[in-house]
Amino acid sequence: MTKVTAQMSVSLDGYYAGPLYSGDGNWMESAEAAGFFRITRWVIDAMAWRERLGFAGGERSTNSDIIAETFEAAGAYVMGRRMADGGELPWGEEPPFHAPVFVVTHRTRETLVRQGGTSFTYVTDGIASAVEQARAAAKGKNVAVAGGGSLVRQVLKAGLLDELELHIVPVVLGAGMRLLDAGLELADKEAMEFTPTRVVHTPEATHVRYTVNGRAALVLDDRGSGAGVPGADGP
């Protein structure tokens, strides 16, 4: 069955990049980039990632296996326009996806066809439409929400995400772009519940996979009231 999945690398304090780049100067020299590259450092030497980008070398490791598994499971992708525009030149003529990519945007553009089975279709009628188009193109495999973080948060907020995998990197950034923040627009006394289904530890990152259970009311329990506690009503 097709699932809508997402995976993000985050710091211990929940950031996936440094503070948002203002657009002045060189992005590579920005605080946003510095945080992003630290959080995704665990990916760089993984053989599965390097192979996808056409680079030689790399380590066959647990981290590499997780990356390979993620690519293999995806039959189509949903992506934000900022990520698509930023990756267009670095990814070159054969981007690493090897599957249809549906880009959520407000600006129209003709479908961009690349080598290796990757195409970029620009969807202007909302996230739900992009997800549905990706489902149809995935041929029974998963739809992977590739990011960035703002798009993952919007898909989660809309109740469209089935599974979230966080790659938790042992570093504290202190400030930056947070994945799970007030943008989820949870009501007072409301939470979003998850069930962890897999935890894989490596020195570079702890990979935690969650099933998304959705929104739920926060209900006060009876702690401290003595109800149901042996001896709470006296001897």
Phi and psi in degrees as a GROMACS rama.xvg file:
@    title "Ramachandran Plot"
@    xaxis  label "Phi"
@    yaxis  label "Psi"
@TYPE xy
-68.8782  127.46  THR-2
-113.37  150.78  LYS-3
-96.6862  118.078  VAL-4
-122.874  161.932  THR-5
-149.24  150.765  ALA-6
-142.431  136.287  GLN-7
-140.659  142.19  MET-8
-89.0319  131.348  SER-9
-137.426  155.613  VAL-10
-77.8244  172.872  SER-11
-59.528  -30.3612  LEU-12
-96.5631  16.0267  ASP-13
90.0999  11.3419  GLY-14
-96.5345  142.287  TYR-15
-105.494  -2.73401  TYR-16
-165.642  171.641  ALA-17
-74.5109  -173.333  GLY-18
-56.3448  142.542  PRO-19
-53.1851  130.904  LEU-20
-67.7296  132.123  TYR-21
-79.7564  -16.9593  SER-22
99.7259  -3.49764  GLY-23
-94.9874  123.654  ASP-24
91.0629  -153.04  GLY-25
-100.671  121.488  ASN-26
-57.5442  -37.2262  TRP-27
-61.3459  -22.3899  MET-28
-98.9455  4.75291  GLU-29
-83.9004  162.82  SER-30
-65.9486  -32.7041  ALA-31
-60.1547  -47.7517  GLU-32
-64.1692  -42.2519  ALA-33
-58.9864  -44.5277  ALA-34
-66.1641  -43.3088  GLY-35
-60.7268  -45.7353  PHE-36
-68.846  -31.3452  PHE-37
-68.2339  -41.9627  ARG-38
-68.5025  -31.1568  ILE-39
-101.568  13.5478  THR-40
-59.9842  -31.8189  ARG-41
-62.5408  -19.9459  TRP-42
-80.8677  -32.3961  VAL-43
-58.6336  -42.3893  ILE-44
-92.1624  2.94921  ASP-45
-72.7867  129.472  ALA-46
-58.8093  -40.6792  MET-47
-62.3544  -37.1027  ALA-48
-71.0953  -45.101  TRP-49
-64.4544  -38.7176  ARG-50
-61.9968  -41.4427  GLU-51
-63.3043  -31.6782  ARG-52
-92.298  0.414263  LEU-53
79.1506  19.6829  GLY-54
-94.8123  150.567  PHE-55
-83.0164  163.314  ALA-56
80.571  -160.55  GLY-57
103.703  160.671  GLY-58
-103.752  137.257  GLU-59
-86.5805  109.085  ARG-60
-145.792  176.957  SER-61
-59.8371  -42.5328  THR-62
-59.2617  -43.3868  ASN-63
-63.0089  -40.6405  SER-64
-61.4374  -39.8954  ASP-65
-66.2616  -41.3682  ILE-66
-63.2942  -45.5635  ILE-67
-60.7401  -41.9099  ALA-68
-60.8814  -42.1402  GLU-69
-63.9307  -45.7607  THR-70
-63.4526  -42.7575  PHE-71
-64.2638  -34.4995  GLU-72
-75.3755  -20.7579  ALA-73
-88.5329  127.701  ALA-74
-103.025  -14.4553  GLY-75
-163.185  161.401  ALA-76
-128.869  152.628  TYR-77
-120.57  135.679  VAL-78
-143.058  151.092  MET-79
-80.8091  157.418  GLY-80
-66.2446  -36.8506  ARG-81
-62.5121  -42.1982  ARG-82
-67.4254  -41.9383  MET-83
-64.099  -43.751  ALA-84
-66.4268  -41.3901  ASP-85
-67.7187  -28.2137  GLY-86
-93.6368  -9.99239  GLY-87
-56.6257  -47.4473  GLU-88
-76.1396  -48.5703  LEU-89
-60.3278  -34.7454  PRO-90
-72.2682  -23.6251  TRP-91
71.2166  -157.309  GLY-92
-76.4343  -17.7558  GLU-93
-129.537  83.091  GLU-94
-61.0931  162.87  PRO-95
-77.0811  -1.38453  PRO-96
-81.378  -39.9293  PHE-97
55.4425  38.7156  HIS-98
-164.557  164.927  ALA-99
-65.2107  138.092  PRO-100
-120.016  131.195  VAL-101
-111.912  116.595  PHE-102
-99.6168  121.044  VAL-103
-80.1777  122.989  VAL-104
-155.321  164.047  THR-105
-103.299  -5.19263  HIS-106
-114.529  125.549  ARG-107
-70.9918  152.292  THR-108
-162.37  145.971  ARG-109
-64.8116  149.736  GLU-110
-57.5522  132.795  THR-111
-101.495  117.917  LEU-112
-103.446  127.333  VAL-113
-118.761  173.6  ARG-114
-74.5799  163.156  GLN-115
78.7297  11.6489  GLY-116
92.5387  1.29692  GLY-117
-88.9857  133.212  THR-118
-136.524  149.724  SER-119
-116.611  111.688  PHE-120
-103.964  126.42  THR-121
-94.8068  117.138  TYR-122
-106.787  120.6  VAL-123
-106.883  1.44243  THR-124
-109.753  29.924  ASP-125
106.887  167.074  GLY-126
-65.643  -43.5142  ILE-127
-59.8752  -40.0394  ALA-128
-64.4145  -42.8867  SER-129
-61.4726  -41.6457  ALA-130
-64.8707  -42.5378  VAL-131
-66.3379  -39.3655  GLU-132
-64.911  -38.0169  GLN-133
-66.5542  -39.7519  ALA-134
-56.9348  -45.202  ARG-135
-65.0974  -31.3273  ALA-136
-87.1681  -14.8611  ALA-137
-76.4447  -15.8155  ALA-138
54.8386  45.9633  LYS-139
88.5495  -13.2575  GLY-140
-85.756  -178.533  LYS-141
-77.39  154.537  ASN-142
-97.7092  118.581  VAL-143
-101.065  122.13  ALA-144
-83.1654  106.65  VAL-145
-83.3759  -11.5666  ALA-146
110.151  -171.72  GLY-147
-71.7626  -166.797  GLY-148
-58.6095  -37.0402  GLY-149
-62.2691  -40.8107  SER-150
-68.1648  -42.9352  LEU-151
-56.6935  -43.8515  VAL-152
-62.9745  -41.0317  ARG-153
-66.1032  -39.4373  GLN-154
-65.3897  -40.7102  VAL-155
-63.8055  -45.2127  LEU-156
-59.1827  -37.9353  LYS-157
-77.6706  -4.26514  ALA-158
76.3673  23.4257  GLY-159
-99.7253  -5.1396  LEU-160
-97.3925  130.936  LEU-161
-95.5101  -31.0785  ASP-162
-147.146  136.01  GLU-163
-127.144  127.785  LEU-164
-116.041  122.992  GLU-165
-105.508  131.512  LEU-166
-102.639  98.6161  HIS-167
-90.7631  114.345  ILE-168
-94.852  134.007  VAL-169
-76.4752  68.0641  PRO-170
-149.25  148.233  VAL-171
-110.374  121.496  VAL-172
-88.1085  -30.1892  LEU-173
85.4253  -25.6917  GLY-174
-162.72  159.057  ALA-175
146.012  -153.439  GLY-176
-98.6838  113.874  MET-177
-95.6121  136.535  ARG-178
-71.0162  -53.9723  LEU-179
-103.054  97.269  LEU-180
-136.057  -164.949  ASP-181
-64.5197  -13.2464  ALA-182
-63.4092  -15.8422  GLY-183
-69.7325  -18.3965  LEU-184
53.6006  51.1187  GLU-185
-75.4061  141.134  LEU-186
-74.8465  166.872  ALA-187
-57.1583  137.214  ASP-188
59.3285  36.1553  LYS-189
-130.793  143.599  GLU-190
-131.714  169.259  ALA-191
-115.256  122.394  MET-192
-100.213  143.919  GLU-193
-134.066  153.077  PHE-194
-119.084  118.184  THR-195
-69.5289  132.123  PRO-196
-117.279  -14.5757  THR-197
-160.092  138.054  ARG-198
-131.604  124.856  VAL-199
-125.194  124.066  VAL-200
-99.2888  135.352  HIS-201
-137.198  162.943  THR-202
-61.9651  -27.2417  PRO-203
-87.6048  -28.7448  GLU-204
-164.081  151.3  ALA-205
-106.112  121.006  THR-206
-97.9561  113.4  HIS-207
-119.189  120.789  VAL-208
-101.62  134.019  ARG-209
-124.681  141.992  TYR-210
-84.2726  134.733  THR-211
-87.4158  116.688  VAL-212
-91.2097  -18.4374  ASN-213
97.7548  -170.252  GLY-214
-75.6634  146.264  ARG-215
-150.923  149.007  ALA-216
-71.3696  143.459  ALA-217
-87.4458  115.491  LEU-218
-111.927  131.144  VAL-219
-66.1813  135.775  LEU-220
-94.6816  -174.324  ASP-221
-103.56  23.0757  ASP-222
-60.1436  135.565  ARG-223
89.389  -13.7791  GLY-224
-82.0335  -20.2359  SER-225
90.5806  -9.09061  GLY-226
-65.5976  125.967  ALA-227
78.9007  5.33757  GLY-228
-100.426  119.18  VAL-229
-55.1941  130.416  PRO-230
82.4107  0.884982  GLY-231
-69.2964  -24.1303  ALA-232
-96.0266  15.8206  ASP-233
101.34  173.219  GLY-234
